[in-house]
């Protein structure tokens, strides 16, 4: 980013440009208030140095004061340092009221003081932005379920997926991860991020089907104070949080078409605007997306934009279901067992040989997520040192779609029965959450809340 200079005196502009250049600061010069506003709409700046007097009036500062107010509407946190050769206390006070952060009289006596003022205000702005981002990141982390597992790839199919992930991790190529529910798409996305050059920066995950239309722009792009009735403070969006890092867009097939258009523009131009602001910001992000749906089928049914798929599908990685990864079942089981023993602070339980056979022969319709849930429940409820097949409670589950549950259904808790039924409806509709929610008679957001509840 650059420092914006606004002054109708060419000599002042040249002097400032040379001074900033000697300090390795890039600058952009303007000579009128209208030009300043156009520049601020087009790009972000580190700081603005603006004169208070232009062609219409050379002493009152009226033009500059109005300019500050207009700039604040476009960028609420841009540091504005005002300059004038006709400085008075009243003008300085009014400039501060309108949003300026400092006041310098022309001609300035020492270049060092001017440079120190500029650097200090840039640092203060960066610190403020970082604090706001950290608060938002902490809020997101509290709402996200901790995942203590790591990628297991003993099976040839999974090794092939990991090998391809390693090859694309070093680039900024967009990645589309597909696979059934519970196969570990989020985990693979995190793995790619951790292997990339962006690994030191944020990994920001967002469930694209779980954001309502009314808050979509605010959630993704942020908003400025006063953008709408309840916007009492500015908000950092997910795109800005992921700056120089990775934006992981999960469940993209469940994104309404009007939202798809907004994401398409982001991926085409890597530019966006906060809600309530006309200022365009640049996005330095790597995009990874995931879905369990058949996107080609959705495109045919006009439920998904083909041009958006082209932008997302730089490299496609399909995670095989757990039933096709027999070599991974026991290593995953042992890992989940170790994690659960530590989490529940229980005596180190082990699997009996009979339990291990059942783990390997069960079809795992819920994939890795179901495996983790089954083992955590067994550790919590088993009072013995060894977990046997009966402790896994797999007989109360369904191995194949369409098989009757019969008496086992009535042995489930209400919460287990609800989770089972939701899973069956989603399976029936081939992972399409929109159709599943309609069949269940609830909204898509209500469906996601119920799914999230079963994960905790």
C-alpha positions as CSV (number, residue, x, y, z in Angstrom):
1,X,0.0,0.0,0.0
2,X,1.0,3.6,-0.4
3,X,0.6,7.0,1.3
4,X,-1.9,9.3,-0.3
5,X,-0.8,12.9,-0.8
6,X,-3.4,15.6,-1.5
7,X,-2.3,19.2,-2.3
8,X,-2.8,21.7,-5.2
9,X,0.8,23.1,-4.7
10,X,3.0,21.1,-7.1
11,X,6.1,22.1,-5.1
12,X,4.7,20.6,-1.9
13,X,3.7,17.4,-3.7
14,X,7.1,17.0,-5.2
15,X,8.9,17.6,-1.8
16,X,6.7,15.1,-0.1
17,X,7.1,12.5,-2.8
18,X,10.9,12.8,-2.7
19,X,10.9,12.7,1.1
20,X,8.7,9.5,1.2
21,X,10.7,7.9,-1.6
22,X,13.9,8.4,0.5
23,X,12.2,6.6,3.3
24,X,11.2,3.7,1.0
25,X,7.5,4.7,1.1
26,X,5.4,4.6,-2.1
27,X,3.1,7.6,-2.6
28,X,0.1,8.6,-4.8
29,X,-0.5,12.3,-5.4
30,X,-3.8,14.1,-6.0
31,X,-4.5,17.8,-6.5
32,X,-8.2,18.1,-5.9
33,X,-10.7,16.7,-3.3
34,X,-12.6,15.0,-6.1
35,X,-9.5,13.1,-7.2
36,X,-8.8,12.1,-3.6
37,X,-12.2,10.6,-3.2
38,X,-11.9,8.7,-6.5
39,X,-8.5,7.3,-5.3
40,X,-9.9,6.2,-1.9
41,X,-12.8,4.4,-3.6
42,X,-10.4,2.5,-5.8
43,X,-7.8,1.3,-3.3
44,X,-6.6,1.1,0.3
45,X,-3.9,3.4,1.6
46,X,-1.6,3.3,4.7
47,X,-2.2,7.0,5.4
48,X,-3.4,10.2,3.8
49,X,-1.6,13.6,4.0
50,X,-4.1,16.2,2.9
51,X,-4.1,19.9,2.5
52,X,-7.1,21.8,4.0
53,X,-7.2,24.6,1.3
54,X,-7.6,24.1,-2.4
55,X,-8.6,26.3,-5.4
56,X,-11.9,27.5,-4.2
57,X,-10.7,28.9,-0.9
58,X,-7.1,29.4,0.2
59,X,-7.6,30.2,3.9
60,X,-10.7,28.8,5.6
61,X,-9.9,25.1,5.4
62,X,-13.6,24.5,4.5
63,X,-12.8,22.2,1.5
64,X,-10.3,20.1,3.5
65,X,-12.7,19.7,6.4
66,X,-15.5,18.5,4.1
67,X,-13.0,16.2,2.4
68,X,-12.1,14.6,5.7
69,X,-15.8,13.8,6.4
70,X,-16.2,12.3,2.9
71,X,-13.0,10.2,3.3
72,X,-14.2,8.9,6.6
73,X,-17.4,7.6,5.0
74,X,-15.3,5.6,2.5
75,X,-12.6,4.3,4.9
76,X,-13.4,4.5,8.6
77,X,-9.9,3.7,9.8
78,X,-7.6,5.4,7.3
79,X,-5.1,7.7,9.3
80,X,-5.6,11.2,8.0
81,X,-2.9,13.8,8.7
82,X,-3.9,17.4,7.7
83,X,-1.6,20.1,6.4
84,X,-2.2,23.8,6.1
85,X,-0.3,27.1,5.8
86,X,-3.1,28.8,7.5
87,X,-3.3,26.8,10.7
88,X,-5.4,27.9,13.7
89,X,-6.5,26.1,16.9
90,X,-10.1,26.1,15.8
91,X,-9.3,24.5,12.4
92,X,-7.2,21.9,14.1
93,X,-9.9,21.0,16.6
94,X,-12.5,20.8,13.8
95,X,-10.2,18.6,11.7
96,X,-9.8,16.2,14.7
97,X,-13.5,16.1,15.3
98,X,-14.1,15.1,11.7
99,X,-11.6,12.2,11.9
100,X,-8.0,13.6,11.4
101,X,-5.4,12.0,13.6
102,X,-2.8,14.8,13.5
103,X,-2.1,18.3,12.3
104,X,1.0,19.7,10.6
105,X,1.6,23.3,9.6
106,X,3.3,24.2,6.3
107,X,6.1,24.6,5.8
108,X,7.2,22.0,8.3
109,X,10.5,22.8,10.0
110,X,11.9,19.3,10.2
111,X,11.5,16.3,7.9
112,X,12.2,14.0,10.8
113,X,9.1,15.1,12.7
114,X,6.9,14.7,9.7
115,X,8.3,11.2,9.0
116,X,7.9,10.2,12.6
117,X,4.3,11.4,12.6
118,X,3.6,9.3,9.5
119,X,5.3,6.2,10.8
120,X,3.6,6.4,14.2
121,X,0.1,6.8,12.7
122,X,0.7,3.9,10.3
123,X,1.9,1.7,13.2
124,X,-1.1,2.7,15.4
125,X,-3.5,1.9,12.5
126,X,-1.8,-1.5,11.9
127,X,-1.9,-2.3,15.7
128,X,-5.6,-1.4,15.8
129,X,-6.4,-3.6,12.8
130,X,-4.4,-6.5,14.2
131,X,-6.2,-6.2,17.6
132,X,-9.6,-6.3,15.8
133,X,-8.6,-9.3,13.7
134,X,-7.3,-11.2,16.8
135,X,-10.6,-10.5,18.6
136,X,-12.5,-11.9,15.6
137,X,-10.2,-14.9,15.2
138,X,-10.6,-15.7,18.9
139,X,-14.4,-15.5,18.6
140,X,-14.3,-17.9,15.6
141,X,-11.9,-20.3,17.4
142,X,-14.3,-20.5,20.4
143,X,-17.1,-21.5,18.0
144,X,-15.1,-24.1,16.2
145,X,-14.8,-27.7,17.4
146,X,-11.3,-28.6,18.3
147,X,-9.9,-31.4,16.1
148,X,-7.0,-33.3,17.6
149,X,-6.6,-35.8,14.8
150,X,-4.0,-35.8,12.0
151,X,-4.1,-37.3,8.6
152,X,-3.8,-41.1,8.5
153,X,-2.8,-42.5,5.1
154,X,-1.9,-46.2,5.2
155,X,-4.2,-47.1,2.4
156,X,-3.0,-46.7,-1.2
157,X,-6.0,-44.5,-2.1
158,X,-5.4,-42.1,0.7
159,X,-1.6,-42.0,-0.1
160,X,-2.4,-41.0,-3.6
161,X,-4.6,-38.1,-2.4
162,X,-1.9,-36.9,0.0
163,X,0.8,-37.1,-2.7
164,X,-1.3,-34.9,-5.0
165,X,-2.0,-32.5,-2.1
166,X,1.7,-32.2,-1.4
167,X,2.3,-31.3,-5.0
168,X,-0.3,-28.5,-5.2
169,X,0.3,-27.1,-1.7
170,X,3.3,-24.9,-2.7
171,X,1.2,-23.0,-5.3
172,X,-1.7,-20.7,-5.0
173,X,-3.8,-22.9,-7.3
174,X,-7.4,-23.1,-6.0
175,X,-8.3,-26.6,-4.7
176,X,-11.7,-28.3,-4.7
177,X,-12.0,-31.2,-2.2
178,X,-14.8,-33.6,-2.7
179,X,-16.0,-36.6,-0.7
180,X,-18.8,-38.0,1.4
181,X,-19.8,-36.4,4.8
182,X,-17.3,-37.1,7.5
183,X,-14.3,-38.2,5.3
184,X,-12.0,-35.4,6.5
185,X,-12.3,-32.6,3.9
186,X,-11.6,-29.9,6.5
187,X,-8.6,-31.8,7.8
188,X,-7.1,-32.1,4.3
189,X,-7.7,-28.4,3.6
190,X,-5.7,-27.6,6.8
191,X,-3.0,-30.0,5.7
192,X,-2.6,-28.2,2.4
193,X,-2.4,-24.9,4.2
194,X,0.2,-26.1,6.6
195,X,2.4,-27.3,3.7
196,X,2.1,-24.0,1.8
197,X,4.1,-20.8,1.9
198,X,1.1,-19.2,3.7
199,X,1.3,-21.6,6.7
200,X,2.4,-18.8,9.1
201,X,-0.8,-16.9,8.4
202,X,-4.4,-17.6,9.1
203,X,-6.5,-20.6,8.0
204,X,-10.1,-19.3,8.0
205,X,-12.9,-21.8,7.5
206,X,-16.5,-20.8,6.7
207,X,-19.6,-23.0,6.2
208,X,-20.9,-21.4,3.0
209,X,-24.3,-23.0,3.3
210,X,-24.8,-21.9,6.9
211,X,-24.7,-18.1,6.2
212,X,-28.1,-16.5,5.8
213,X,-28.6,-14.0,2.9
214,X,-29.1,-11.1,5.3
215,X,-25.6,-11.3,6.9
216,X,-23.7,-12.9,4.0
217,X,-21.8,-9.7,2.9
218,X,-21.1,-8.7,6.5
219,X,-19.8,-12.2,7.4
220,X,-17.6,-12.6,4.3
221,X,-16.5,-9.0,3.5
222,X,-17.0,-7.2,6.8
223,X,-18.9,-4.0,7.4
224,X,-18.2,-0.4,8.5
225,X,-19.8,1.3,11.4
226,X,-23.4,2.4,10.5
227,X,-23.6,0.1,7.5
228,X,-27.0,-1.0,8.8
229,X,-29.2,-0.3,11.9
230,X,-27.4,-2.6,14.3
231,X,-23.9,-2.0,13.0
232,X,-22.6,-0.2,16.0
233,X,-19.0,-0.9,15.3
234,X,-17.0,-2.1,12.3
235,X,-16.5,-5.8,11.6
236,X,-13.7,-7.7,10.0
237,X,-14.9,-10.2,7.4
238,X,-13.6,-13.7,6.8
239,X,-11.9,-12.6,3.6
240,X,-9.8,-10.0,5.5
241,X,-9.1,-12.4,8.3
242,X,-7.6,-14.8,5.7
243,X,-5.3,-12.1,4.3
244,X,-2.0,-13.7,3.2
245,X,-3.4,-17.0,4.4
246,X,-6.0,-19.5,3.3
247,X,-9.8,-19.1,3.0
248,X,-11.5,-22.5,3.2
249,X,-15.1,-22.5,1.9
250,X,-16.9,-25.6,3.0
251,X,-20.3,-26.9,1.8
252,X,-20.1,-24.7,-1.3
253,X,-22.9,-26.6,-3.0
254,X,-25.4,-25.3,-0.4
255,X,-24.6,-21.6,-1.3
256,X,-27.6,-19.8,-2.8
257,X,-27.1,-18.5,-6.4
258,X,-27.2,-14.8,-5.4
259,X,-24.3,-15.5,-3.0
260,X,-22.4,-17.5,-5.6
261,X,-22.2,-14.3,-7.8
262,X,-20.5,-12.4,-5.0
263,X,-18.0,-15.1,-4.5
264,X,-17.4,-15.4,-8.2
265,X,-16.4,-11.7,-8.4
266,X,-14.0,-12.2,-5.4
267,X,-12.3,-15.1,-7.2
268,X,-12.1,-13.4,-10.6
269,X,-10.7,-10.1,-9.4
270,X,-9.5,-10.8,-5.8
271,X,-11.2,-7.5,-4.9
272,X,-14.1,-6.7,-2.6
273,X,-15.9,-4.0,-0.7
274,X,-17.0,-4.0,2.9
275,X,-20.7,-3.6,3.4
276,X,-21.6,0.1,3.6
277,X,-18.4,1.2,1.9
278,X,-17.6,1.9,-1.7
279,X,-13.9,1.5,-1.2
280,X,-12.4,-1.5,-3.1
281,X,-10.0,-3.7,-1.2
282,X,-7.5,-6.2,-2.6
283,X,-7.6,-9.8,-1.3
284,X,-4.3,-11.8,-1.0
285,X,-5.8,-15.2,-0.3
286,X,-5.5,-18.8,-1.3
287,X,-8.9,-20.5,-1.8
288,X,-9.7,-24.1,-0.9
289,X,-13.3,-25.3,-1.2
290,X,-15.1,-28.5,-0.4
291,X,-18.4,-30.3,-1.0
292,X,-20.0,-33.7,-0.8
293,X,-22.4,-32.9,-3.6
294,X,-22.3,-33.7,-7.3
295,X,-21.6,-30.2,-8.7
296,X,-21.9,-31.3,-12.3
297,X,-25.4,-32.5,-11.6
298,X,-26.3,-29.3,-9.7
299,X,-25.0,-27.2,-12.7
300,X,-27.4,-29.2,-15.0
301,X,-30.2,-28.5,-12.5
302,X,-29.2,-24.8,-12.5
303,X,-28.4,-24.9,-8.8
304,X,-24.7,-24.0,-9.2
305,X,-22.9,-21.6,-11.5
306,X,-20.6,-23.3,-14.0
307,X,-18.3,-20.3,-14.2
308,X,-17.9,-20.4,-10.4
309,X,-17.0,-24.1,-10.6
310,X,-14.3,-23.2,-13.2
311,X,-12.8,-20.8,-10.7
312,X,-12.9,-23.2,-7.7
313,X,-11.8,-26.3,-9.6
314,X,-8.1,-25.6,-10.2
315,X,-7.1,-29.0,-8.8
316,X,-9.7,-31.5,-7.6
317,X,-9.0,-33.9,-4.7
318,X,-11.5,-36.6,-3.9
319,X,-11.2,-38.3,-0.5
320,X,-12.4,-41.9,-0.6
321,X,-15.0,-43.1,1.9
322,X,-13.7,-45.0,5.0
323,X,-15.2,-48.3,3.8
324,X,-12.7,-48.1,0.8
325,X,-9.8,-47.4,3.2
326,X,-9.6,-50.6,5.2
327,X,-5.9,-50.1,6.0
328,X,-6.7,-46.8,7.7
329,X,-9.5,-47.9,10.0
330,X,-7.4,-49.4,12.8
331,X,-4.7,-46.7,12.8
332,X,-7.4,-44.1,13.0
333,X,-9.2,-46.0,15.7
334,X,-6.0,-46.2,17.8
335,X,-5.5,-42.5,17.4
336,X,-9.0,-41.6,18.4
337,X,-8.7,-44.0,21.3
338,X,-5.5,-42.3,22.5
339,X,-7.1,-38.8,22.2
340,X,-10.3,-39.9,24.0
341,X,-8.3,-41.5,26.9
342,X,-6.4,-38.2,27.3
343,X,-9.5,-36.0,26.9
344,X,-11.6,-37.9,29.5
345,X,-8.6,-38.4,31.8
346,X,-9.4,-42.1,32.0
347,X,-7.3,-45.2,32.4
348,X,-5.6,-46.2,29.2
349,X,-8.2,-48.4,27.6
350,X,-7.4,-50.8,24.7
351,X,-9.5,-52.6,22.1
352,X,-10.1,-56.3,22.3
353,X,-9.5,-58.4,19.2
354,X,-13.2,-58.8,18.8
355,X,-13.7,-55.0,18.9
356,X,-11.0,-54.5,16.3
357,X,-12.6,-57.1,14.0
358,X,-16.0,-55.3,14.3
359,X,-14.3,-51.9,13.6
360,X,-12.9,-53.3,10.4
361,X,-16.1,-55.1,9.1
362,X,-18.5,-52.2,9.8
363,X,-19.4,-50.2,6.7
364,X,-19.0,-46.7,8.4
365,X,-21.7,-44.7,6.5
366,X,-20.7,-41.7,8.6
367,X,-17.0,-42.2,7.7
368,X,-14.2,-40.9,9.9
369,X,-16.4,-38.6,11.9
370,X,-18.7,-41.5,12.9
371,X,-15.6,-43.6,13.8
372,X,-14.4,-40.8,16.1
373,X,-17.8,-40.4,17.7
374,X,-18.2,-44.2,18.3
375,X,-14.8,-44.5,20.0
376,X,-15.2,-41.4,22.2
377,X,-18.6,-42.7,23.4
378,X,-17.1,-46.2,24.1
379,X,-14.2,-44.6,26.2
380,X,-16.7,-42.5,28.1
381,X,-19.2,-45.3,28.9
382,X,-17.0,-48.4,29.2
383,X,-16.1,-49.1,32.8
384,X,-13.6,-51.9,32.0
385,X,-9.9,-51.6,30.8
386,X,-10.7,-53.1,27.4
387,X,-13.2,-51.9,24.9
388,X,-15.2,-54.9,23.5
389,X,-17.5,-55.0,20.5
390,X,-20.6,-54.5,22.7
391,X,-19.1,-51.2,23.9
392,X,-19.0,-49.9,20.3
393,X,-22.8,-50.2,20.0
394,X,-22.5,-50.7,16.3
395,X,-25.5,-53.1,16.3
396,X,-27.8,-50.1,16.9
397,X,-26.6,-48.5,13.7
398,X,-27.5,-49.2,10.1
399,X,-24.8,-50.7,7.8
400,X,-26.6,-50.2,4.5
401,X,-29.2,-47.7,3.4
402,X,-32.8,-49.0,3.5
403,X,-32.2,-51.7,6.1
404,X,-34.9,-51.7,8.8
405,X,-33.7,-50.6,12.3
406,X,-36.4,-52.6,14.1
407,X,-35.9,-53.0,17.9
408,X,-32.4,-51.3,18.0
409,X,-34.0,-48.0,17.1
410,X,-35.9,-47.9,20.4
411,X,-32.7,-48.4,22.4
412,X,-31.3,-45.1,21.1
413,X,-31.5,-41.9,23.1
414,X,-33.7,-39.2,21.5
415,X,-30.5,-37.3,20.5
416,X,-29.0,-40.4,18.8
417,X,-32.3,-41.1,17.1
418,X,-32.5,-37.6,15.7
419,X,-28.8,-37.8,14.5
420,X,-29.4,-41.1,12.9
421,X,-32.6,-40.0,11.1
422,X,-31.0,-36.8,9.8
423,X,-28.0,-38.8,8.5
424,X,-30.4,-41.2,6.7
425,X,-32.3,-38.3,5.0
426,X,-29.0,-36.7,3.9
427,X,-27.8,-40.0,2.5
428,X,-31.1,-40.5,0.7
429,X,-30.7,-37.1,-1.0
430,X,-27.1,-37.9,-2.0
431,X,-25.6,-35.3,0.4
432,X,-27.7,-32.4,-0.9
433,X,-28.5,-30.5,2.3
434,X,-31.0,-28.2,0.6
435,X,-33.2,-31.1,-0.5
436,X,-32.6,-32.9,2.8
437,X,-33.8,-29.9,4.8
438,X,-36.9,-29.6,2.6
439,X,-37.7,-33.3,3.2
440,X,-37.2,-32.8,7.0
441,X,-39.5,-29.8,6.9
442,X,-36.9,-27.4,8.4
443,X,-34.7,-24.6,7.1
444,X,-31.2,-25.3,5.8
445,X,-29.7,-23.2,8.7
446,X,-31.7,-25.3,11.2
447,X,-30.4,-28.5,9.6
448,X,-26.8,-27.2,10.0
449,X,-27.4,-26.4,13.6
450,X,-28.6,-30.0,14.2
451,X,-25.7,-31.4,12.4
452,X,-23.2,-29.3,14.4
453,X,-25.0,-30.5,17.6
454,X,-24.3,-34.1,16.8
455,X,-20.6,-33.3,16.3
456,X,-20.0,-32.1,19.8
